[in-house]
């Protein structure tokens, strides 16, 4: 038998439990996030493929419905020259973020099915790291997928400014974070991909349709007004649209007629940011609680 | 030298609703041992290992691993154990090295020695030249080796292996064992494993035979075989039922019916066989005797044989999964 050497050969001493928890948890969050980014980057074909749906919406749906609505005046009234395609452009970015955020976070269910989740759950880390790392991983991927669409802005005729792009980045992240947290919460209770269709049809599609990505959320019947204000994604679609169209030179008065309101009150974007953040944090906290349960 | 046991379990019980999966288990595992948990599917092996690994909470009783309580000090237990699960748990989209880096991070392997240690465990399981290949391209045996390497990466005190070679072909199983058998001597780790393969249990220093949630016997393979006493004679006659009473009288104990043959234990097989052929009372069509195996011990303790065919539908799925997911071999 050869003489043992190297670090492995040391007789294993008992590792004492760490006193601080913050640093190990942050490190675990980082590596869980990093793994998602690595997989995302390695799967660039998926990234390209995921651009197909928003392009269809923007070009085919946008042009078709825009023509049906008629060229008379502009969209949004008040002598504005806004076309329907320009109106939905920020909404399509939001849509792309919405779907990839929830899908990305729900990869936890795949990890569970393929066994990898167990590797994380038995590690000497706080389980909050799993939920937070996954939420941030899903959010980062979704944000990138949404921001890529900005290259279409000149085609659609939406002018970008440095300020509007910076604000779009901030709100893309907030929207992505709140929805991927929601995805993590759903995934924390799902043991197989079987329930995925249900989630898709009864959660993701309603969130998308009610978010105001395809039509303004003013002048709707009461029941729908209520539902759209409950939809967390509404608080992400609206600021995306406001900052982009405002940057493109649309007058505030015209913009206010398209914006998210509660009663007659036009919500300021900072309040929408807070609502998104609060929703994400609360939902993520519930997910953390679910992950900490041992049976 | 008397040391603190590395694993100490007292009166452990786990109920799932009305079903008692583990019904009062006591055991102690010493430092540097390979301890085997042998029993058929559904005997409570995996439940016990999951409790020791802090994945499942016990209903009552206590368990300590490396001196820490698995319930109150779960994090301390987790930091001191390595795990190889029954089902594969690698990220197949990542390379071998990336899987190990992920593990090093969440197990707090210091940055200064991270790379060196990853290289060492890859070397240990002879995967150095495949370190930067995507795991999807690995065979079932290579994946298992990588999982063993990962389990050892953070120099755990105890390495838990749940059915480490299930679904692998015999040649690959022997290969895996060539690494496992050396680990305690070379690296001072204690191994706790479950298996339902009899030949695999032979590698263990000590074995606990578990059936229906209870430990039936604990000892070294030789001690357990000594419980059977003498040799095992398996005989087939033209009319087993007619010969049954006669063979019982000759051997001094009732034979066990097993697959169309009769099986008895006798102190001296060589002397017994000629008498058996002469006096069996029916024509003897075949006879053989051998030293007792662990299978005989299990049969004696429980009245049933553990058979590999006993693998349930879930195991079949696992085996299929490995075969299909196995990818190409190099």
Interface residues (C-beta under 8 A of the other chain):
Chain A: X1 X4 X6 X7 X8 X9 X10 X11 X12 X14 X15 X16 X17 X18 X24 X27 X28 X30 X31 X32 X35 X38 X39 X42 X43 X114 X115 X116 X117 X118 X119 X120 X121 X122 X123 X124 X125 X129 X294 X295
Chain B: X53 X54 X55 X56 X57 X66 X67 X68 X73 X74 X75 X76 X78 X79 X80 X81 X83 X85 X87 X88 X89 X90 X91 X92 X93 X94 X98 X101 X102 X103 X105 X106 X107 X108 X113 X116 X117 X120 X121 X124 X150 X152 X155 X156 X157 X185 X186 X187 X188 X189
